[in-house]
Amino acid sequence: MPLDIRVIPCLSDNYAVLLHDPLTEATAVVDAPEPGPIMDALELEGWDLTHILITHHHADHVDGVLALKAQYGATVVGPKAEAATIPALDVEVVDADPVGLGSAIGRVIETPGHTAGHISFVFPEEKLLFAGDTLFVMGCGRALECDPPVLWHSLQRLRTLPDDFSLYCGHEYTVANGRFALSVDPDNGALRARVADAEAARREGKPTIPALLGDERLTNPFLRADDPDMAERLGLAGADPAAVFTELRARKNVFRG
């Protein structure tokens, strides 16, 4: 039986995601930007929170942890490398560790770059990827605590997952990401269509997650730093893909389109 999933808008542009196993009633939230909307969603569904899965230590992903743990007694799971900065962490995980949620078994993928200890959660049987602030729809996080090539390596790891996996990320940045992507890949018809769809969804107040990884592979420029055509468009023909990725990330950092 598949997991029930609810996307919960938090703060100004964050997302938390609830995962519920109908067989065992186990329920997890992936990241906890603030407690109120998460508690409201749990009450609406009649679910009891058993797990809090944290991708990284930034405040807009952990500020709800203490209140949620106090209310539900949930087990907090997060990266061992950031244990000192994640409140009430119960289970420290590293690359390839299993993460059980009732009858569902996920695993950890270490994806440093945005933060030095960032992790992602993948549930292979359910074809789900929770990438936090590493991979966004048509974009990626800023390389805040590592050099950009470290983040590029992490994105390559996520890129190996199958096309039919659903990507859930930590922020609603899709329209801005898509507009930047068009600035470096203007002739990509699939990209133009996705940007139009994202703009329409946001006008209706709908989230743009999840997204299929297959669509990301076709339209996300940060997953295509090793595409010779992308390198040529940036004036970096023949350059190492890590250098191409670094240039893409630098351009996105200053993009105001």
N, C-alpha and C positions, 0 to 999 in steps of 0.2 A: 504494500500500500504506500503510495507516494506521501511525502511530507506536505503538510499544509503550510503555505507561505503567505505572510503578510508584510508588505512594505510600509514602513512608518516614517513619514516626514518628521524631522526634528530640527530645532533651532531655525536658522534661516535657509539652509540648503543641505543639511545632513540627512542621511537615511540610517535608520536601524531596520533590521529584518528579523521577524519572528519566524521560527521553524517549529512546527508541531508534529509529533509522531502520533497519529491516531490510534496505533496499536497499543502504545504504552502510556500515552498522555504526557510523555516527556516534551518539554518546550524550551527552546533556546532563543536568545536574542543575540544577533551578531552586532557587536558594538552598542554602546549605551551613551549617546550624546546627552540626553536629559531623561529623567525618569517619567515625567508626567504623561507624554504621549504613549510611551511604552506600557505604562500601567493602564491607561485608558483602553488600549487595544486588547490587553490581556483580559480586562474585565468584560469587554464587549464579547469576546470569544468564549469566555468561561475557562480560560487556560491558566494553569499555575506554572510560573517560571521556575525551571529546574537548572538551567545553565546560562551563563553569560560568556560568550565567546568574543574575545578582544583581539583585534588585529594589530594595534599599536597604541602607544602611550599618549598621544595627543589629547588634550583636554576635551575637545569636541567629540571624542570617541569613548571617553571613560568617565565623564563627569556624573553620569547617572548610576555608576556601579554601586556605590555605597548605599544609596537609597533603595535600589532594587534588591540588593543582597539582604538589607535589613527587613524588607517587606516579605520576601519570598524564601530566603535562605538558599538562594541559588548558588551553584558552584561556579566560580570564576576561573576561566581558562584563558591563558594568554602566553605570549612569547617569553621564554626564559631569559632571553637577552635584555628584556625590558622589565624584569620583575621588580626592580627597585622603584619604578615609576608608574606602576599600575596598581591602583588601590585594591586591597582585599583579594589579591591573586591567590587562588587555592591550588591550581594545577599549572605548572610551568612546562611548556611544550617546546620541542625543537623539530627540525625538519623530519618529515615522514612519520611522526608520532600519530597514532590513531586518536580520534576524538569520537566517543560514543554519544549518541543521542537516541535513547531508546533502542529501537530495532535498526536504526540507521548508523552507519559507521563512516565517519569522515576521516580526513588526514590533513596534516599540516604541510604546507609548502613555505619554506623560508623565502621571503621576497624583499630583501633589504633594498634601500635606496631612498624612499621617502623618509623613513627613519631607519636607523642602523639595525634594529631588531624586528622590523615589520614582518608579519606572517600573513598568509592567506589560508583559508579553509576550503577544501574541496570535498564534495560528497559524490564519489564516482558513480554509484548505482543510481543516484537521483539526478546526475548530470548537472551539478550545481557548483559554482565557483563564487566564493565571497572574497573579493580582492581588496577590500578596504580602500586605501588611498594609493595603491600601487597602479592599478589599471582602472581607468574610467571609460565610460562609453565614448568612443572616438578620441580618447585622450589618455593621459597618465598623470600621476602625481608629480609634484616638484621634488627634485633630488635635494632634500634639505640637510640630511645628515651623512650623506655619502656622495662620492663623485658620480656624475651621470652614467659612466659605464657600468657601475654596480647596478643601477636601476635598469639599464638595458639588459643585463644578464637576467635579472628577475623577470622582466617581461618576456624574454625568450623562453623561460621555463613555463610561464603561463600559456604562451602561444602553442606549446606542444599538446595542450588538452584538445579533445575532439571538437569539431565544429558545432555539434549540437548541445554543447554545454551552455548553460545560462549564466551570464555574468551579472552579479550584484555588486555594486560599488558603494562607496561611502558618501558620495555627494551628487547633487543634481547640477552637474556642470555641462550637460550634453550639448546644449545649443551653442555655448561659447566654444566648446571643444570643436564642434563641427565647423563653425565659422573659421577657426584657425586652420583646421584640416583642409578646408577649401582653398586657403591662401597658399598652401604648399602643394596641393593636388587638385587644381581647378578643373581638370578634364575628367575626373572620376565620376561617372554617372551614378553609380551606386551610392557614392558619398553624397551627391547632391540630393538624391531621393531621401536618404536617411536624415539629412539636415532638415529638409522640408517636413518630414514626418515628426521629427523632434519638436520643431517650432509649433506645429499644429497641436501636439500633445500638451505642450506647456501652456498654450493659449487656453486649453480646456482644463488646466490645473491637474493634468495627469502626470505621473512619473514616467521617466524614459527608461527605467530599469524594470525588468532585466533586459539584457541584449544577448543575442547569440554570438558565441565566439567566432563562428564562421563569418558573420557580418563584420566583426571587428578586424579580422584578418584582411578583409577586402578594403576597409575604409579608414582604419585607424593608422595615421602616419607613424606613430611611435612603435607600432609592431612591424613596420616596413623599412626600418633603417638599413637593412641589408638588401633592399631592392635597388638595383643599379639605376632604375629610372628615378627613384626618389633622390638618390645621391646626385644625379645629374641635374635635377631641377634645383637643387640647393647650391649648385656650383661646386660640388665635391665629387665629381666623377672619379671612381677608382679609390676613394678614401675608405679607410676602415669603417665598418658599420658603427662602431662605438663613437667615432668622430662625427658621423652623420647624425646619430641619436643626440649627441651633445649639442650639435647645432640646432636640431629641431627643438630641443628643450629650451635652449637659450632664446630662440625666436618666440616660443610660446610665452616665456616669462615676461616679454615686453609687448606682446600682441594686444592691441586695443580695438580690434575690428568688431 
